Amino acid sequence: MSIATFDAAVVDDVIKVWGAKPGSIIPILQGIQEKYNYLPPETFPCVAKKLGVSEARIYGVATFYENFSLQPKGKFIIKVCDGTACHVRKSIPNLEKFRSILGLTEKKVTTDDLSFTVQTVACLGACSLAPAFMVQSKGIDDKVYANVTPDQVPVILDELKAKL
């Protein structure tokens, strides 16, 4: 998997759906992110020009909302819950195991081949399943893994790798 090259036609297609108006910034950015799996910075000048707003405004919206990413993400996004229930039930050893196996760190969250992104989230809303994590992937249903131990992480990663 490689980083997609910016294509102005993608921006045009998304704007056609939502309209070239400043009130459509969020759904337009969501549409672009859906296509690329992140927001390529090259899209900001194009969106700003077509909507008649500043690049700073586009950037401000893109960085304000946690759902937007300015960095490429992997095909599989692993969200390790570190809410109170998961933290108390030892979610951090699972996070550390993912990072160790995939060669990731707190700052490097995506594998070089863009297969996996590992990040923490404040809460998945699955406290009774703690420690839990979720795997998201475009075209594949999101899946929550419950009561996970670090020994299970390699097996789960092998299952995901088989789907690449």
C-alpha positions as CSV (number, residue, x, y, z in Angstrom):
1,M,0.0,0.0,0.0
2,S,1.4,3.4,-0.8
3,I,0.4,7.0,-0.2
4,A,-2.0,8.1,-2.9
5,T,-1.0,11.0,-5.1
6,F,-3.1,14.1,-4.8
7,D,-5.8,14.3,-7.5
8,A,-7.7,17.6,-7.8
9,A,-10.6,15.6,-9.4
10,V,-11.2,13.9,-6.0
11,V,-11.7,17.3,-4.4
12,D,-14.0,18.4,-7.2
13,D,-16.1,15.2,-6.9
14,V,-16.5,15.7,-3.1
15,I,-17.4,19.4,-3.5
16,K,-20.0,18.5,-6.1
17,V,-21.7,16.4,-3.5
18,W,-21.6,19.0,-0.7
19,G,-21.6,22.3,-2.6
20,A,-18.8,24.9,-2.8
21,K,-19.8,26.8,0.3
22,P,-17.9,27.5,3.6
23,G,-20.6,25.6,5.6
24,S,-19.5,22.4,3.9
25,I,-15.9,22.4,5.1
26,I,-16.4,19.4,7.5
27,P,-18.2,17.1,5.1
28,I,-15.8,18.0,2.3
29,L,-12.8,17.2,4.5
30,Q,-14.5,13.9,5.6
31,G,-15.0,13.0,1.9
32,I,-11.4,13.7,1.1
33,Q,-10.2,11.7,4.1
34,E,-12.4,8.8,3.2
35,K,-10.7,8.7,-0.2
36,Y,-7.1,9.0,1.0
37,N,-7.4,7.7,4.6
38,Y,-6.0,11.0,5.7
39,L,-6.0,14.7,4.6
40,P,-3.2,15.3,2.2
41,P,-1.9,18.9,2.9
42,E,-1.9,19.5,-0.9
43,T,-5.7,19.4,-0.8
44,F,-6.0,22.5,1.5
45,P,-5.2,25.2,-1.1
46,C,-7.5,23.5,-3.6
47,V,-10.4,23.3,-1.1
48,A,-9.8,26.9,0.1
49,K,-9.8,28.3,-3.4
50,K,-13.0,26.5,-4.4
51,L,-14.8,27.5,-1.2
52,G,-13.5,31.1,-1.1
53,V,-12.0,30.8,2.3
54,S,-8.4,30.9,3.6
55,E,-6.1,27.9,3.8
56,A,-5.8,28.8,7.5
57,R,-9.5,28.2,8.0
58,I,-9.3,24.8,6.3
59,Y,-6.2,23.9,8.3
60,G,-7.9,25.1,11.5
61,V,-10.9,22.8,11.0
62,A,-8.7,19.9,10.0
63,T,-6.6,20.2,13.2
64,F,-9.5,21.1,15.6
65,Y,-11.4,17.8,15.1
66,E,-9.6,14.7,16.4
67,N,-11.3,12.6,13.7
68,F,-9.2,14.2,11.0
69,S,-5.6,13.0,10.4
70,L,-2.9,15.0,8.6
71,Q,-0.7,11.8,8.6
72,P,-1.3,8.8,6.4
73,K,-2.9,5.9,8.3
74,G,-2.7,2.2,7.8
75,K,-5.2,-0.1,6.3
76,F,-6.0,-1.4,9.7
77,I,-6.4,1.2,12.5
78,I,-6.0,-0.3,15.9
79,K,-7.5,1.8,18.6
80,V,-6.3,0.6,22.0
81,C,-8.6,1.9,24.8
82,D,-6.9,3.6,27.7
83,G,-10.0,4.7,29.5
84,T,-10.2,4.1,33.3
85,A,-11.6,0.5,33.1
86,C,-9.2,-0.6,30.4
87,H,-6.2,1.1,32.0
88,V,-6.8,-0.5,35.4
89,R,-7.2,-3.9,33.6
90,K,-3.8,-3.5,31.9
91,S,-4.5,-2.1,28.4
92,I,-1.0,-0.6,28.2
93,P,0.8,-4.0,28.0
94,N,-1.4,-4.7,24.9
95,L,-0.4,-1.3,23.4
96,E,3.3,-2.0,24.1
97,K,3.0,-5.5,22.5
98,F,1.4,-4.0,19.3
99,R,4.1,-1.4,19.1
100,S,6.9,-3.9,19.8
101,I,5.7,-6.4,17.1
102,L,5.0,-3.6,14.5
103,G,8.1,-1.5,15.2
104,L,6.1,1.5,16.3
105,T,6.5,4.0,19.1
106,E,4.4,6.7,20.7
107,K,5.5,9.1,17.9
108,K,5.6,6.6,15.0
109,V,2.1,5.3,14.9
110,T,1.9,3.9,11.4
111,T,4.0,1.1,9.8
112,D,6.1,2.1,6.8
113,D,4.1,-0.1,4.5
114,L,0.9,1.6,5.7
115,S,-0.6,-1.7,6.8
116,F,-1.2,-0.7,10.5
117,T,-1.8,2.3,12.6
118,V,-1.8,1.9,16.4
119,Q,-3.2,4.6,18.6
120,T,-4.8,5.1,22.0
121,V,-8.3,6.4,22.6
122,A,-9.8,7.8,25.7
123,C,-12.7,5.3,25.7
124,L,-14.4,2.8,23.4
125,G,-17.5,2.6,25.5
126,A,-16.9,-1.1,26.1
127,C,-15.8,-0.9,29.8
128,S,-17.3,-4.3,30.7
129,L,-15.0,-5.8,28.0
130,A,-11.8,-4.3,29.4
131,P,-9.1,-4.3,28.3
132,A,-10.4,-3.8,24.9
133,F,-9.3,-2.4,21.5
134,M,-11.0,-1.8,18.2
135,V,-9.8,-2.6,14.7
136,Q,-11.2,-0.4,11.9
137,S,-10.6,-0.8,8.2
138,K,-12.2,0.6,5.1
139,G,-14.5,-2.0,3.6
140,I,-14.3,-4.3,6.7
141,D,-16.7,-4.1,9.6
142,D,-15.1,-2.6,12.8
143,K,-14.4,-5.2,15.4
144,V,-14.0,-4.8,19.1
145,Y,-11.7,-7.3,20.8
146,A,-12.5,-7.9,24.5
147,N,-10.5,-9.1,27.5
148,V,-7.3,-9.2,25.5
149,T,-4.0,-10.2,27.0
150,P,-0.6,-9.4,25.5
151,D,-0.2,-13.1,24.6
152,Q,-3.2,-12.8,22.2
153,V,-1.9,-9.8,20.3
154,P,0.5,-11.7,18.0
155,V,-2.3,-14.1,17.0
156,I,-4.7,-11.2,16.3
157,L,-2.0,-9.4,14.2
158,D,-1.4,-12.6,12.2
159,E,-5.2,-12.8,11.5
160,L,-5.2,-9.2,10.3
161,K,-2.0,-9.7,8.2
162,A,-3.7,-12.5,6.4
163,K,-6.4,-10.0,5.3
164,L,-3.9,-7.6,3.8
